[in-house]
Amino acid sequence: QVQLVESGGGLVQAGGSLRVSCAASGIIFSLNGMAWYRQAPGKQRELVADITRDGMTNYAEFVKGRFTISRDDAMNTVYLQMNSLKPEDTAVYYCNAPSWAGWADDYWGQGTQVTVSS
């Protein structure tokens, strides 16, 4: 059974930093890429960043230069370091093992709330 469990969300002031983590189980984590998405109230879920199994990264324009995705295969964990946070970054952040990265299905975590106050 595949499980993705996010942690590390919370409330932070604008300009601050947070790191969210996603611990995976039930998959051979090192095989494929991983991704972070977010969904703000009333908006569609959107891709924030992704990382290949070799560590190559890709970022949405709205987080470039502020967010960093990384992975620790020994810990079966993917991270999203978020710096210079803005109120518009407020959303539920979801960890994803996407089928487009080679997984058998789209696997999602339960999400973690990130709230940035102005």
Backbone hydrogen bonds, N-H to C=O, Kabsch-Sander energy under -0.5 kcal/mol:
donor,donor_aa,acceptor,acceptor_aa,energy
3,Q,25,S,-2.5
5,V,23,A,-2.3
6,E,4,L,-0.6
7,S,21,S,-2.0
10,G,113,Q,-1.0
12,V,115,T,-2.6
14,A,117,S,-2.5
15,G,85,L,-3.2
16,G,13,Q,-2.3
18,L,82,M,-2.2
20,V,80,L,-2.3
21,S,7,S,-2.8
22,C,78,V,-1.7
23,A,5,V,-2.5
24,A,22,C,-0.5
24,A,76,N,-3.0
25,S,3,Q,-2.2
29,F,27,I,-1.5
31,L,28,I,-2.2
32,N,29,F,-0.8
33,G,101,A,-0.8
34,M,51,I,-2.3
35,A,96,N,-2.4
36,W,49,A,-2.9
37,Y,94,Y,-2.7
38,R,46,E,-2.3
39,Q,92,V,-2.0
43,K,40,A,-2.3
46,E,38,R,-3.0
48,V,36,W,-2.9
49,A,36,W,-1.6
50,D,58,N,-2.1
51,I,34,M,-2.7
52,T,56,M,-2.7
55,G,52,T,-1.5
58,N,50,D,-2.1
60,A,48,V,-2.6
63,V,60,A,-1.9
64,K,60,A,-1.0
64,K,61,E,-0.6
66,R,63,V,-2.4
67,F,63,V,-2.2
68,T,81,Q,-2.5
70,S,79,Y,-1.6
72,D,77,T,-3.0
75,M,72,D,-0.8
76,N,72,D,-0.5
76,N,73,D,-0.6
77,T,72,D,-1.9
78,V,22,C,-2.1
79,Y,70,S,-3.0
80,L,20,V,-2.5
81,Q,68,T,-3.1
82,M,18,L,-3.4
82,M,80,L,-0.6
83,N,66,R,-1.9
83,N,81,Q,-0.6
84,S,15,G,-0.6
85,L,16,G,-2.3
89,D,86,K,-2.3
90,T,87,P,-1.8
91,A,114,V,-2.0
92,V,39,Q,-2.4
93,Y,91,A,-0.6
93,Y,112,T,-3.0
94,Y,37,Y,-2.7
96,N,35,A,-2.6
97,A,107,Y,-2.3
101,A,98,P,-1.3
102,G,99,S,-1.7
103,W,98,P,-1.5
107,Y,97,A,-2.1
107,Y,105,D,-0.7
109,G,95,C,-2.0
110,Q,4,L,-0.6
112,T,93,Y,-2.0
114,V,91,A,-2.8
115,T,10,G,-2.9
117,S,12,V,-2.5
117,S,115,T,-0.6
